[in-house]
């Protein structure tokens, strides 16, 4: 059962940061927009009940079972990681400033340079467009790379994003998973 937090406990989490789930040479480093208050209170990414990140991750084949936010550290062994464009927690992404996204984009570039994942997948088209100065970007594989790291944009899995269901989110995540597998197979064949 999910613990219930008071409004005061959630409000007190405003501005907090949570640690990345990250390691070198991941298949995919997922980047959320920024932590919500539930994530800030628990210290776990995509922790708000109703967020569809974890079901989409599983249904797309990235994880062998549906994982809970408190199991996030198990992702690294699966070649996956999580970070955020903007580190500070807010009640909603609408509270973030354009400069925070731009600074976050620079920080993401540095993380990619340090950890060298195969793919950086930003979950949120608006966040990607602002952080990477790509106002016309669309969902999916991006034409640009960060060094050898490919860029992919996924829909925001928040329950507030009514344009996507768990099923359609999982389809978008599955396209990325197929690209990861294709790259791995291609990499093995060329060695």
HELIX and SHEET records of a PDB file:
HELIX    1   1 UNK A    7  UNK A   12  1                                   6    
HELIX    2   2 UNK A   37  UNK A   42  1                                   6    
HELIX    3   3 UNK A   53  UNK A   59  1                                   7    
HELIX    4   4 UNK A   69  UNK A   78  5                                  10    
HELIX    5   5 UNK A   93  UNK A   95  5                                   3    
HELIX    6   6 UNK A   98  UNK A  115  1                                  18    
HELIX    7   7 UNK A  125  UNK A  131  1                                   7    
HELIX    8   8 UNK A  166  UNK A  189  1                                  24    
SHEET    1   A 5 UNK A  80  UNK A  90  0                                        
SHEET    2   A 5 UNK A  28  UNK A  36  1                                        
SHEET    3   A 5 UNK A 119  UNK A 123  1                                        
SHEET    4   A 5 UNK A 149  UNK A 154  1                                        
SHEET    5   A 5 UNK A 140  UNK A 146 -1                                        
END                                                                             
